[in-house]
């Protein structure tokens, strides 16, 4: 299926957000996620189904001051 990750088109073979994140190399990292503009908590990712055309935002925390 075709999804958009941070506005870049990606082709993934994943039914859930958790599987898609693992396939894209984000598995196990501390990140914040949203699907179609709605925040998705880490605990909800395995149950968050994806559909063709979904827009996913992935944000990693930054250190510094």
PDBQT receptor file of N, H, CA, C and O in Angstrom, charges set to zero:
ATOM      1  N   UNK A   1       0.836  -1.174   0.000  1.00  0.00    +0.000 N 
ATOM      2  CA  UNK A   1       0.000   0.000   0.000  1.00  0.00    +0.000 C 
ATOM      3  C   UNK A   1       0.881   1.237   0.000  1.00  0.00    +0.000 C 
ATOM      4  O   UNK A   1       2.025   1.201   0.453  1.00  0.00    +0.000 OA
ATOM      5  N   UNK A   2       0.347   2.311  -0.503  1.00  0.00    +0.000 N 
ATOM      6  H   UNK A   2      -0.582   2.341  -0.871  1.00  0.00    +0.000 HD
ATOM      7  CA  UNK A   2       1.083   3.574  -0.548  1.00  0.00    +0.000 C 
ATOM      8  C   UNK A   2       0.635   4.451   0.618  1.00  0.00    +0.000 C 
ATOM      9  O   UNK A   2      -0.554   4.716   0.796  1.00  0.00    +0.000 OA
ATOM     10  N   UNK A   3       1.617   4.895   1.413  1.00  0.00    +0.000 N 
ATOM     11  H   UNK A   3       2.582   4.679   1.269  1.00  0.00    +0.000 HD
ATOM     12  CA  UNK A   3       1.362   5.818   2.508  1.00  0.00    +0.000 C 
ATOM     13  C   UNK A   3       2.320   6.993   2.372  1.00  0.00    +0.000 C 
ATOM     14  O   UNK A   3       3.264   6.948   1.584  1.00  0.00    +0.000 OA
ATOM     15  N   UNK A   4       2.073   8.025   3.131  1.00  0.00    +0.000 N 
ATOM     16  H   UNK A   4       1.306   8.061   3.771  1.00  0.00    +0.000 HD
ATOM     17  CA  UNK A   4       2.945   9.193   3.155  1.00  0.00    +0.000 C 
ATOM     18  C   UNK A   4       3.542   9.293   4.552  1.00  0.00    +0.000 C 
ATOM     19  O   UNK A   4       2.814   9.343   5.544  1.00  0.00    +0.000 OA
ATOM     20  N   UNK A   5       4.866   9.320   4.624  1.00  0.00    +0.000 N 
ATOM     21  H   UNK A   5       5.457   9.279   3.818  1.00  0.00    +0.000 HD
ATOM     22  CA  UNK A   5       5.560   9.425   5.906  1.00  0.00    +0.000 C 
ATOM     23  C   UNK A   5       6.347  10.721   5.887  1.00  0.00    +0.000 C 
ATOM     24  O   UNK A   5       7.286  10.885   5.108  1.00  0.00    +0.000 OA
ATOM     25  N   UNK A   6       5.950  11.635   6.756  1.00  0.00    +0.000 N 
ATOM     26  H   UNK A   6       5.187  11.501   7.389  1.00  0.00    +0.000 HD
ATOM     27  CA  UNK A   6       6.565  12.967   6.778  1.00  0.00    +0.000 C 
ATOM     28  C   UNK A   6       6.591  13.562   5.368  1.00  0.00    +0.000 C 
ATOM     29  O   UNK A   6       7.595  14.124   4.931  1.00  0.00    +0.000 OA
ATOM     30  N   UNK A   7       5.466  13.424   4.672  1.00  0.00    +0.000 N 
ATOM     31  H   UNK A   7       4.650  12.967   5.026  1.00  0.00    +0.000 HD
ATOM     32  CA  UNK A   7       5.240  13.964   3.323  1.00  0.00    +0.000 C 
ATOM     33  C   UNK A   7       6.038  13.278   2.216  1.00  0.00    +0.000 C 
ATOM     34  O   UNK A   7       6.097  13.789   1.098  1.00  0.00    +0.000 OA
ATOM     35  N   UNK A   8       6.652  12.134   2.506  1.00  0.00    +0.000 N 
ATOM     36  H   UNK A   8       6.604  11.719   3.414  1.00  0.00    +0.000 HD
ATOM     37  CA  UNK A   8       7.337  11.356   1.474  1.00  0.00    +0.000 C 
ATOM     38  C   UNK A   8       6.530  10.092   1.192  1.00  0.00    +0.000 C 
ATOM     39  O   UNK A   8       6.062   9.431   2.120  1.00  0.00    +0.000 OA
ATOM     40  N   UNK A   9       6.369   9.759  -0.075  1.00  0.00    +0.000 N 
ATOM     41  H   UNK A   9       6.749  10.296  -0.828  1.00  0.00    +0.000 HD
ATOM     42  CA  UNK A   9       5.619   8.565  -0.450  1.00  0.00    +0.000 C 
ATOM     43  C   UNK A   9       6.437   7.323  -0.120  1.00  0.00    +0.000 C 
ATOM     44  O   UNK A   9       7.624   7.243  -0.438  1.00  0.00    +0.000 OA
ATOM     45  N   UNK A  10       5.788   6.358   0.520  1.00  0.00    +0.000 N 
ATOM     46  H   UNK A  10       4.824   6.423   0.778  1.00  0.00    +0.000 HD
ATOM     47  CA  UNK A  10       6.425   5.078   0.839  1.00  0.00    +0.000 C 
ATOM     48  C   UNK A  10       5.479   3.955   0.439  1.00  0.00    +0.000 C 
ATOM     49  O   UNK A  10       4.262   4.075   0.579  1.00  0.00    +0.000 OA
ATOM     50  N   UNK A  11       6.040   2.883  -0.050  1.00  0.00    +0.000 N 
ATOM     51  H   UNK A  11       7.029   2.785  -0.164  1.00  0.00    +0.000 HD
ATOM     52  CA  UNK A  11       5.271   1.670  -0.324  1.00  0.00    +0.000 C 
ATOM     53  C   UNK A  11       5.589   0.690   0.793  1.00  0.00    +0.000 C 
ATOM     54  O   UNK A  11       6.750   0.339   1.001  1.00  0.00    +0.000 OA
ATOM     55  N   UNK A  12       4.567   0.248   1.512  1.00  0.00    +0.000 N 
ATOM     56  H   UNK A  12       3.624   0.533   1.343  1.00  0.00    +0.000 HD
ATOM     57  CA  UNK A  12       4.771  -0.702   2.609  1.00  0.00    +0.000 C 
ATOM     58  C   UNK A  12       3.777  -1.844   2.494  1.00  0.00    +0.000 C 
ATOM     59  O   UNK A  12       2.696  -1.701   1.924  1.00  0.00    +0.000 OA
ATOM     60  N   UNK A  13       4.166  -2.960   3.041  1.00  0.00    +0.000 N 
ATOM     61  H   UNK A  13       5.045  -3.076   3.504  1.00  0.00    +0.000 HD
ATOM     62  CA  UNK A  13       3.292  -4.122   3.121  1.00  0.00    +0.000 C 
ATOM     63  C   UNK A  13       3.034  -4.351   4.599  1.00  0.00    +0.000 C 
ATOM     64  O   UNK A  13       3.538  -5.305   5.191  1.00  0.00    +0.000 OA
ATOM     65  N   UNK A  14       2.239  -3.459   5.192  1.00  0.00    +0.000 N 
ATOM     66  H   UNK A  14       1.830  -2.683   4.712  1.00  0.00    +0.000 HD
ATOM     67  CA  UNK A  14       2.003  -3.513   6.628  1.00  0.00    +0.000 C 
ATOM     68  C   UNK A  14       0.546  -3.168   6.910  1.00  0.00    +0.000 C 
ATOM     69  O   UNK A  14      -0.023  -2.266   6.295  1.00  0.00    +0.000 OA
ATOM     70  N   UNK A  15      -0.039  -3.889   7.836  1.00  0.00    +0.000 N 
ATOM     71  H   UNK A  15       0.423  -4.621   8.336  1.00  0.00    +0.000 HD
ATOM     72  CA  UNK A  15      -1.433  -3.639   8.173  1.00  0.00    +0.000 C 
ATOM     73  C   UNK A  15      -1.621  -2.690   9.333  1.00  0.00    +0.000 C 
ATOM     74  O   UNK A  15      -2.692  -2.107   9.506  1.00  0.00    +0.000 OA
ATOM     75  N   UNK A  16      -0.553  -2.533  10.147  1.00  0.00    +0.000 N 
ATOM     76  H   UNK A  16       0.317  -3.006  10.006  1.00  0.00    +0.000 HD
ATOM     77  CA  UNK A  16      -0.673  -1.661  11.316  1.00  0.00    +0.000 C 
ATOM     78  C   UNK A  16       0.473  -0.661  11.352  1.00  0.00    +0.000 C 
ATOM     79  O   UNK A  16       1.490  -0.820  10.677  1.00  0.00    +0.000 OA
ATOM     80  N   UNK A  17       0.279   0.358  12.147  1.00  0.00    +0.000 N 
ATOM     81  H   UNK A  17      -0.547   0.488  12.696  1.00  0.00    +0.000 HD
ATOM     82  CA  UNK A  17       1.310   1.383  12.299  1.00  0.00    +0.000 C 
ATOM     83  C   UNK A  17       2.583   0.788  12.880  1.00  0.00    +0.000 C 
ATOM     84  O   UNK A  17       3.681   1.132  12.441  1.00  0.00    +0.000 OA
ATOM     85  N   UNK A  18       2.455  -0.097  13.856  1.00  0.00    +0.000 N 
ATOM     86  H   UNK A  18       1.563  -0.377  14.213  1.00  0.00    +0.000 HD
ATOM     87  CA  UNK A  18       3.644  -0.697  14.479  1.00  0.00    +0.000 C 
ATOM     88  C   UNK A  18       4.471  -1.473  13.472  1.00  0.00    +0.000 C 
ATOM     89  O   UNK A  18       5.696  -1.352  13.455  1.00  0.00    +0.000 OA
ATOM     90  N   UNK A  19       3.828  -2.263  12.639  1.00  0.00    +0.000 N 
ATOM     91  H   UNK A  19       2.833  -2.361  12.652  1.00  0.00    +0.000 HD
ATOM     92  CA  UNK A  19       4.542  -3.057  11.632  1.00  0.00    +0.000 C 
ATOM     93  C   UNK A  19       5.205  -2.135  10.614  1.00  0.00    +0.000 C 
ATOM     94  O   UNK A  19       6.344  -2.375  10.213  1.00  0.00    +0.000 OA
ATOM     95  N   UNK A  20       4.508  -1.092  10.196  1.00  0.00    +0.000 N 
ATOM     96  H   UNK A  20       3.583  -0.897  10.522  1.00  0.00    +0.000 HD
ATOM     97  CA  UNK A  20       5.074  -0.143   9.234  1.00  0.00    +0.000 C 
ATOM     98  C   UNK A  20       6.298   0.554   9.817  1.00  0.00    +0.000 C 
ATOM     99  O   UNK A  20       7.311   0.702   9.134  1.00  0.00    +0.000 OA
ATOM    100  N   UNK A  21       6.213   0.980  11.066  1.00  0.00    +0.000 N 
ATOM    101  H   UNK A  21       5.390   0.859  11.621  1.00  0.00    +0.000 HD
ATOM    102  CA  UNK A  21       7.354   1.655  11.699  1.00  0.00    +0.000 C 
ATOM    103  C   UNK A  21       8.552   0.721  11.799  1.00  0.00    +0.000 C 
ATOM    104  O   UNK A  21       9.683   1.140  11.553  1.00  0.00    +0.000 OA
ATOM    105  N   UNK A  22       8.320  -0.537  12.156  1.00  0.00    +0.000 N 
ATOM    106  H   UNK A  22       7.401  -0.877  12.356  1.00  0.00    +0.000 HD
ATOM    107  CA  UNK A  22       9.417  -1.512  12.202  1.00  0.00    +0.000 C 
ATOM    108  C   UNK A  22      10.052  -1.677  10.828  1.00  0.00    +0.000 C 
ATOM    109  O   UNK A  22      11.276  -1.704  10.705  1.00  0.00    +0.000 OA
ATOM    110  N   UNK A  23       9.221  -1.786   9.794  1.00  0.00    +0.000 N 
ATOM    111  H   UNK A  23       8.226  -1.764   9.894  1.00  0.00    +0.000 HD
ATOM    112  CA  UNK A  23       9.719  -1.988   8.430  1.00  0.00    +0.000 C 
ATOM    113  C   UNK A  23      10.535  -0.784   7.938  1.00  0.00    +0.000 C 
ATOM    114  O   UNK A  23      11.427  -0.935   7.103  1.00  0.00    +0.000 OA
ATOM    115  N   UNK A  24      10.230   0.393   8.454  1.00  0.00    +0.000 N 
ATOM    116  H   UNK A  24       9.506   0.516   9.133  1.00  0.00    +0.000 HD
ATOM    117  CA  UNK A  24      10.948   1.602   8.033  1.00  0.00    +0.000 C 
ATOM    118  C   UNK A  24      12.124   1.930   8.934  1.00  0.00    +0.000 C 
ATOM    119  O   UNK A  24      12.769   2.962   8.750  1.00  0.00    +0.000 OA
ATOM    120  N   UNK A  25      12.420   1.061   9.917  1.00  0.00    +0.000 N 
ATOM    121  H   UNK A  25      11.896   0.223  10.066  1.00  0.00    +0.000 HD
ATOM    122  CA  UNK A  25      13.589   1.260  10.769  1.00  0.00    +0.000 C 
ATOM    123  C   UNK A  25      13.352   2.083  12.014  1.00  0.00    +0.000 C 
ATOM    124  O   UNK A  25      14.314   2.493  12.663  1.00  0.00    +0.000 OA
ATOM    125  N   UNK A  26      12.105   2.340  12.371  1.00  0.00    +0.000 N 
ATOM    126  H   UNK A  26      11.324   2.007  11.843  1.00  0.00    +0.000 HD
ATOM    127  CA  UNK A  26      11.806   3.129  13.565  1.00  0.00    +0.000 C 
ATOM    128  C   UNK A  26      11.537   2.265  14.789  1.00  0.00    +0.000 C 
ATOM    129  O   UNK A  26      11.359   2.797  15.885  1.00  0.00    +0.000 OA
ATOM    130  N   UNK A  27      11.502   0.958  14.630  1.00  0.00    +0.000 N 
ATOM    131  H   UNK A  27      11.646   0.525  13.740  1.00  0.00    +0.000 HD
ATOM    132  CA  UNK A  27      11.171   0.058  15.735  1.00  0.00    +0.000 C 
ATOM    133  C   UNK A  27      12.097   0.243  16.921  1.00  0.00    +0.000 C 
ATOM    134  O   UNK A  27      13.316   0.286  16.756  1.00  0.00    +0.000 OA
ATOM    135  N   UNK A  28      11.532   0.352  18.119  1.00  0.00    +0.000 N 
ATOM    136  H   UNK A  28      10.541   0.316  18.253  1.00  0.00    +0.000 HD
ATOM    137  CA  UNK A  28      12.320   0.471  19.341  1.00  0.00    +0.000 C 
ATOM    138  C   UNK A  28      12.837   1.867  19.635  1.00  0.00    +0.000 C 
ATOM    139  O   UNK A  28      13.426   2.086  20.694  1.00  0.00    +0.000 OA
ATOM    140  N   UNK A  29      12.638   2.815  18.736  1.00  0.00    +0.000 N 
ATOM    141  H   UNK A  29      12.160   2.638  17.876  1.00  0.00    +0.000 HD
ATOM    142  CA  UNK A  29      13.117   4.184  18.959  1.00  0.00    +0.000 C 
ATOM    143  C   UNK A  29      12.058   4.999  19.688  1.00  0.00    +0.000 C 
ATOM    144  O   UNK A  29      10.862   4.736  19.566  1.00  0.00    +0.000 OA
ATOM    145  N   UNK A  30      12.508   5.982  20.438  1.00  0.00    +0.000 N 
ATOM    146  H   UNK A  30      13.480   6.196  20.537  1.00  0.00    +0.000 HD
ATOM    147  CA  UNK A  30      11.596   6.903  21.121  1.00  0.00    +0.000 C 
ATOM    148  C   UNK A  30      11.140   7.940  20.099  1.00  0.00    +0.000 C 
ATOM    149  O   UNK A  30      11.903   8.827  19.717  1.00  0.00    +0.000 OA
ATOM    150  N   UNK A  31       9.893   7.818  19.662  1.00  0.00    +0.000 N 
ATOM    151  H   UNK A  31       9.274   7.097  19.972  1.00  0.00    +0.000 HD
ATOM    152  CA  UNK A  31       9.344   8.726  18.671  1.00  0.00    +0.000 C 
ATOM    153  C   UNK A  31       7.903   9.052  19.037  1.00  0.00    +0.000 C 
ATOM    154  O   UNK A  31       7.273   8.353  19.831  1.00  0.00    +0.000 OA
ATOM    155  N   UNK A  32       7.402  10.113  18.450  1.00  0.00    +0.000 N 
ATOM    156  H   UNK A  32       7.914  10.681  17.806  1.00  0.00    +0.000 HD
ATOM    157  CA  UNK A  32       5.982  10.455  18.535  1.00  0.00    +0.000 C 
ATOM    158  C   UNK A  32       5.392  10.217  17.153  1.00  0.00    +0.000 C 
ATOM    159  O   UNK A  32       6.047  10.460  16.139  1.00  0.00    +0.000 OA
ATOM    160  N   UNK A  33       4.150   9.740  17.117  1.00  0.00    +0.000 N 
ATOM    161  H   UNK A  33       3.618   9.543  17.941  1.00  0.00    +0.000 HD
ATOM    162  CA  UNK A  33       3.530   9.435  15.836  1.00  0.00    +0.000 C 
ATOM    163  C   UNK A  33       2.118   9.997  15.759  1.00  0.00    +0.000 C 
ATOM    164  O   UNK A  33       1.424  10.150  16.765  1.00  0.00    +0.000 OA
ATOM    165  N   UNK A  34       1.720  10.299  14.531  1.00  0.00    +0.000 N 
ATOM    166  H   UNK A  34       2.284  10.175  13.714  1.00  0.00    +0.000 HD
ATOM    167  CA  UNK A  34       0.352  10.711  14.246  1.00  0.00    +0.000 C 
ATOM    168  C   UNK A  34      -0.057  10.077  12.925  1.00  0.00    +0.000 C 
ATOM    169  O   UNK A  34       0.767   9.924  12.024  1.00  0.00    +0.000 OA
ATOM    170  N   UNK A  35      -1.315   9.712  12.812  1.00  0.00    +0.000 N 
ATOM    171  H   UNK A  35      -1.985   9.836  13.544  1.00  0.00    +0.000 HD
ATOM    172  CA  UNK A  35      -1.866   9.181  11.573  1.00  0.00    +0.000 C 
ATOM    173  C   UNK A  35      -3.024  10.088  11.176  1.00  0.00    +0.000 C 
ATOM    174  O   UNK A  35      -3.985  10.258  11.926  1.00  0.00    +0.000 OA
ATOM    175  N   UNK A  36      -2.915  10.663   9.988  1.00  0.00    +0.000 N 
ATOM    176  H   UNK A  36      -2.134  10.525   9.379  1.00  0.00    +0.000 HD
ATOM    177  CA  UNK A  36      -3.937  11.570   9.470  1.00  0.00    +0.000 C 
ATOM    178  C   UNK A  36      -4.253  12.696  10.452  1.00  0.00    +0.000 C 
ATOM    179  O   UNK A  36      -5.408  13.079  10.637  1.00  0.00    +0.000 OA
ATOM    180  N   UNK A  37      -3.172  13.224  11.086  1.00  0.00    +0.000 N 
ATOM    181  H   UNK A  37      -2.234  12.913  10.936  1.00  0.00    +0.000 HD
ATOM    182  CA  UNK A  37      -3.307  14.374  11.974  1.00  0.00    +0.000 C 
ATOM    183  C   UNK A  37      -3.720  14.050  13.399  1.00  0.00    +0.000 C 
ATOM    184  O   UNK A  37      -3.878  14.964  14.208  1.00  0.00    +0.000 OA
ATOM    185  N   UNK A  38      -3.898  12.779  13.728  1.00  0.00    +0.000 N 
ATOM    186  H   UNK A  38      -3.770  12.037  13.070  1.00  0.00    +0.000 HD
ATOM    187  CA  UNK A  38      -4.294  12.396  15.082  1.00  0.00    +0.000 C 
ATOM    188  C   UNK A  38      -3.150  11.668  15.763  1.00  0.00    +0.000 C 
ATOM    189  O   UNK A  38      -2.608  10.700  15.229  1.00  0.00    +0.000 OA
ATOM    190  N   UNK A  39      -2.785  12.145  16.960  1.00  0.00    +0.000 N 
ATOM    191  H   UNK A  39      -3.225  12.930  17.395  1.00  0.00    +0.000 HD
ATOM    192  CA  UNK A  39      -1.711  11.535  17.741  1.00  0.00    +0.000 C 
ATOM    193  C   UNK A  39      -2.027  10.072  18.011  1.00  0.00    +0.000 C 
ATOM    194  O   UNK A  39      -3.169   9.721  18.307  1.00  0.00    +0.000 OA
ATOM    195  N   UNK A  40      -0.998   9.210  17.905  1.00  0.00    +0.000 N 
ATOM    196  H   UNK A  40      -0.070   9.495  17.664  1.00  0.00    +0.000 HD
ATOM    197  CA  UNK A  40      -1.135   7.784  18.227  1.00  0.00    +0.000 C 
ATOM    198  C   UNK A  40      -0.075   7.441  19.270  1.00  0.00    +0.000 C 
ATOM    199  O   UNK A  40       1.122   7.503  18.991  1.00  0.00    +0.000 OA
ATOM    200  N   UNK A  41      -0.516   7.083  20.455  1.00  0.00    +0.000 N 
ATOM    201  H   UNK A  41      -1.488   7.033  20.681  1.00  0.00    +0.000 HD
ATOM    202  CA  UNK A  41       0.405   6.702  21.534  1.00  0.00    +0.000 C 
ATOM    203  C   UNK A  41       1.125   5.407  21.173  1.00  0.00    +0.000 C 
ATOM    204  O   UNK A  41       0.612   4.597  20.401  1.00  0.00    +0.000 OA
ATOM    205  N   UNK A  42       2.302   5.220  21.731  1.00  0.00    +0.000 N 
ATOM    206  H   UNK A  42       2.719   5.878  22.358  1.00  0.00    +0.000 HD
ATOM    207  CA  UNK A  42       3.099   4.021  21.443  1.00  0.00    +0.000 C 
ATOM    208  C   UNK A  42       2.315   2.745  21.744  1.00  0.00    +0.000 C 
ATOM    209  O   UNK A  42       2.424   1.765  21.007  1.00  0.00    +0.000 OA
ATOM    210  N   UNK A  43       1.539   2.749  22.801  1.00  0.00    +0.000 N 
ATOM    211  H   UNK A  43       1.451   3.545  23.399  1.00  0.00    +0.000 HD
ATOM    212  CA  UNK A  43       0.785   1.554  23.166  1.00  0.00    +0.000 C 
ATOM    213  C   UNK A  43      -0.357   1.254  22.192  1.00  0.00    +0.000 C 
ATOM    214  O   UNK A  43      -0.848   0.126  22.145  1.00  0.00    +0.000 OA
ATOM    215  N   UNK A  44      -0.779   2.247  21.420  1.00  0.00    +0.000 N 
ATOM    216  H   UNK A  44      -0.380   3.163  21.458  1.00  0.00    +0.000 HD
ATOM    217  CA  UNK A  44      -1.884   2.063  20.471  1.00  0.00    +0.000 C 
ATOM    218  C   UNK A  44      -1.405   1.695  19.072  1.00  0.00    +0.000 C 
ATOM    219  O   UNK A  44      -2.218   1.332  18.222  1.00  0.00    +0.000 OA
ATOM    220  N   UNK A  45      -0.115   1.782  18.820  1.00  0.00    +0.000 N 
ATOM    221  H   UNK A  45       0.546   2.077  19.510  1.00  0.00    +0.000 HD
ATOM    222  CA  UNK A  45       0.401   1.526  17.459  1.00  0.00    +0.000 C 
ATOM    223  C   UNK A  45       0.108   0.125  16.935  1.00  0.00    +0.000 C 
ATOM    224  O   UNK A  45      -0.242  -0.011  15.763  1.00  0.00    +0.000 OA
ATOM    225  N   UNK A  46       0.236  -0.930  17.756  1.00  0.00    +0.000 N 
ATOM    226  H   UNK A  46       0.520  -0.819  18.708  1.00  0.00    +0.000 HD
ATOM    227  CA  UNK A  46      -0.057  -2.273  17.227  1.00  0.00    +0.000 C 
ATOM    228  C   UNK A  46      -1.508  -2.440  16.780  1.00  0.00    +0.000 C 
ATOM    229  O   UNK A  46      -1.785  -3.259  15.903  1.00  0.00    +0.000 OA
ATOM    230  N   UNK A  47      -2.425  -1.691  17.356  1.00  0.00    +0.000 N 
ATOM    231  H   UNK A  47      -2.199  -1.026  18.068  1.00  0.00    +0.000 HD
ATOM    232  CA  UNK A  47      -3.835  -1.802  17.004  1.00  0.00    +0.000 C 
ATOM    233  C   UNK A  47      -4.314  -0.760  16.017  1.00  0.00    +0.000 C 
ATOM    234  O   UNK A  47      -5.493  -0.735  15.665  1.00  0.00    +0.000 OA
ATOM    235  N   UNK A  48      -3.404   0.110  15.561  1.00  0.00    +0.000 N 
ATOM    236  H   UNK A  48      -2.446   0.089  15.847  1.00  0.00    +0.000 HD
ATOM    237  CA  UNK A  48      -3.786   1.176  14.629  1.00  0.00    +0.000 C 
ATOM    238  C   UNK A  48      -3.630   0.674  13.201  1.00  0.00    +0.000 C 
ATOM    239  O   UNK A  48      -2.516   0.539  12.697  1.00  0.00    +0.000 OA
ATOM    240  N   UNK A  49      -4.743   0.403  12.566  1.00  0.00    +0.000 N 
ATOM    241  H   UNK A  49      -5.649   0.512  12.976  1.00  0.00    +0.000 HD
ATOM    242  CA  UNK A  49      -4.738  -0.107  11.193  1.00  0.00    +0.000 C 
ATOM    243  C   UNK A  49      -4.418   1.019  10.217  1.00  0.00    +0.000 C 
ATOM    244  O   UNK A  49      -4.811   2.167  10.421  1.00  0.00    +0.000 OA
ATOM    245  N   UNK A  50      -3.700   0.670   9.157  1.00  0.00    +0.000 N 
ATOM    246  H   UNK A  50      -3.381  -0.263   8.992  1.00  0.00    +0.000 HD
ATOM    247  CA  UNK A  50      -3.364   1.627   8.109  1.00  0.00    +0.000 C 
ATOM    248  C   UNK A  50      -4.162   1.311   6.850  1.00  0.00    +0.000 C 
ATOM    249  O   UNK A  50      -4.525   0.164   6.588  1.00  0.00    +0.000 OA
ATOM    250  N   UNK A  51      -4.419   2.357   6.088  1.00  0.00    +0.000 N 
ATOM    251  H   UNK A  51      -4.123   3.288   6.301  1.00  0.00    +0.000 HD
ATOM    252  CA  UNK A  51      -5.112   2.216   4.807  1.00  0.00    +0.000 C 
ATOM    253  C   UNK A  51      -4.314   2.953   3.744  1.00  0.00    +0.000 C 
ATOM    254  O   UNK A  51      -3.542   3.863   4.047  1.00  0.00    +0.000 OA
ATOM    255  N   UNK A  52      -4.507   2.552   2.507  1.00  0.00    +0.000 N 
ATOM    256  H   UNK A  52      -5.134   1.812   2.261  1.00  0.00    +0.000 HD
ATOM    257  CA  UNK A  52      -3.837   3.203   1.386  1.00  0.00    +0.000 C 
ATOM    258  C   UNK A  52      -4.097   4.704   1.439  1.00  0.00    +0.000 C 
ATOM    259  O   UNK A  52      -5.240   5.140   1.577  1.00  0.00    +0.000 OA
ATOM    260  N   UNK A  53      -3.020   5.493   1.327  1.00  0.00    +0.000 N 
ATOM    261  H   UNK A  53      -2.092   5.138   1.215  1.00  0.00    +0.000 HD
ATOM    262  CA  UNK A  53      -3.140   6.946   1.324  1.00  0.00    +0.000 C 
ATOM    263  C   UNK A  53      -3.036   7.608   2.680  1.00  0.00    +0.000 C 
ATOM    264  O   UNK A  53      -3.071   8.835   2.763  1.00  0.00    +0.000 OA
ATOM    265  N   UNK A  54      -2.908   6.829   3.755  1.00  0.00    +0.000 N 
ATOM    266  H   UNK A  54      -2.880   5.831   3.688  1.00  0.00    +0.000 HD
ATOM    267  CA  UNK A  54      -2.780   7.427   5.083  1.00  0.00    +0.000 C 
ATOM    268  C   UNK A  54      -1.527   8.285   5.155  1.00  0.00    +0.000 C 
ATOM    269  O   UNK A  54      -0.523   8.020   4.493  1.00  0.00    +0.000 OA
ATOM    270  N   UNK A  55      -1.619   9.317   5.976  1.00  0.00    +0.000 N 
ATOM    271  H   UNK A  55      -2.434   9.532   6.513  1.00  0.00    +0.000 HD
ATOM    272  CA  UNK A  55      -0.498  10.227   6.206  1.00  0.00    +0.000 C 
ATOM    273  C   UNK A  55       0.012  10.031   7.624  1.00  0.00    +0.000 C 
ATOM    274  O   UNK A  55      -0.714  10.229   8.598  1.00  0.00    +0.000 OA
ATOM    275  N   UNK A  56       1.279   9.638   7.720  1.00  0.00    +0.000 N 
ATOM    276  H   UNK A  56       1.869   9.478   6.929  1.00  0.00    +0.000 HD
ATOM    277  CA  UNK A  56       1.903   9.365   9.013  1.00  0.00    +0.000 C 
ATOM    278  C   UNK A  56       2.975  10.416   9.263  1.00  0.00    +0.000 C 
ATOM    279  O   UNK A  56       3.783  10.732   8.390  1.00  0.00    +0.000 OA
ATOM    280  N   UNK A  57       2.958  10.945  10.477  1.00  0.00    +0.000 N 
ATOM    281  H   UNK A  57       2.302  10.688  11.187  1.00  0.00    +0.000 HD
ATOM    282  CA  UNK A  57       4.014  11.864  10.902  1.00  0.00    +0.000 C 
ATOM    283  C   UNK A  57       4.817  11.164  11.987  1.00  0.00    +0.000 C 
ATOM    284  O   UNK A  57       4.257  10.599  12.927  1.00  0.00    +0.000 OA
ATOM    285  N   UNK A  58       6.130  11.209  11.845  1.00  0.00    +0.000 N 
ATOM    286  H   UNK A  58       6.584  11.668  11.081  1.00  0.00    +0.000 HD
ATOM    287  CA  UNK A  58       7.041  10.622  12.820  1.00  0.00    +0.000 C 
ATOM    288  C   UNK A  58       7.991  11.736  13.278  1.00  0.00    +0.000 C 
ATOM    289  O   UNK A  58       8.656  12.377  12.464  1.00  0.00    +0.000 OA
ATOM    290  N   UNK A  59       8.041  11.949  14.591  1.00  0.00    +0.000 N 
ATOM    291  H   UNK A  59       7.501  11.428  15.252  1.00  0.00    +0.000 HD
ATOM    292  CA  UNK A  59       8.890  13.004  15.155  1.00  0.00    +0.000 C 
ATOM    293  C   UNK A  59       9.747  12.385  16.249  1.00  0.00    +0.000 C 
ATOM    294  O   UNK A  59       9.237  11.715  17.146  1.00  0.00    +0.000 OA
ATOM    295  N   UNK A  60      11.052  12.616  16.166  1.00  0.00    +0.000 N 
ATOM    296  H   UNK A  60      11.466  13.161  15.437  1.00  0.00    +0.000 HD
ATOM    297  CA  UNK A  60      11.979  12.134  17.180  1.00  0.00    +0.000 C 
ATOM    298  C   UNK A  60      12.361  13.302  18.094  1.00  0.00    +0.000 C 
ATOM    299  O   UNK A  60      12.588  14.410  17.607  1.00  0.00    +0.000 OA
ATOM    300  N   UNK A  61      12.435  13.074  19.406  1.00  0.00    +0.000 N 
ATOM    301  H   UNK A  61      12.251  12.174  19.801  1.00  0.00    +0.000 HD
ATOM    302  CA  UNK A  61      12.839  14.156  20.308  1.00  0.00    +0.000 C 
ATOM    303  C   UNK A  61      14.282  14.573  20.048  1.00  0.00    +0.000 C 
ATOM    304  O   UNK A  61      15.118  13.762  19.648  1.00  0.00    +0.000 OA
ATOM    305  N   UNK A  62      14.555  15.840  20.281  1.00  0.00    +0.000 N 
ATOM    306  H   UNK A  62      13.877  16.499  20.606  1.00  0.00    +0.000 HD
ATOM    307  CA  UNK A  62      15.906  16.366  20.079  1.00  0.00    +0.000 C 
ATOM    308  C   UNK A  62      16.459  16.829  21.404  1.00  0.00    +0.000 C 
ATOM    309  O   UNK A  62      15.722  17.329  22.254  1.00  0.00    +0.000 OA
ATOM    310  N   UNK A  63      17.761  16.662  21.583  1.00  0.00    +0.000 N 
ATOM    311  H   UNK A  63      18.360  16.256  20.893  1.00  0.00    +0.000 HD
ATOM    312  CA  UNK A  63      18.417  17.144  22.796  1.00  0.00    +0.000 C 
ATOM    313  C   UNK A  63      19.091  18.476  22.486  1.00  0.00    +0.000 C 
ATOM    314  O   UNK A  63      19.356  18.811  21.332  1.00  0.00    +0.000 OA
ATOM    315  N   UNK A  64      19.347  19.193  23.509  1.00  0.00    +0.000 N 
ATOM    316  H   UNK A  64      19.131  18.921  24.447  1.00  0.00    +0.000 HD
ATOM    317  CA  UNK A  64      20.060  20.447  23.325  1.00  0.00    +0.000 C 
ATOM    318  C   UNK A  64      19.400  21.557  24.101  1.00  0.00    +0.000 C 
ATOM    319  O   UNK A  64      18.437  21.338  24.835  1.00  0.00    +0.000 OA
ATOM    320  N   UNK A  65      19.915  22.720  23.934  1.00  0.00    +0.000 N 
ATOM    321  H   UNK A  65      20.698  22.898  23.337  1.00  0.00    +0.000 HD
ATOM    322  CA  UNK A  65      19.343  23.807  24.705  1.00  0.00    +0.000 C 
ATOM    323  C   UNK A  65      19.570  25.055  24.061  1.00  0.00    +0.000 C 
ATOM    324  O   UNK A  65      19.154  26.097  24.569  1.00  0.00    +0.000 OA
TER     325      UNK A  65
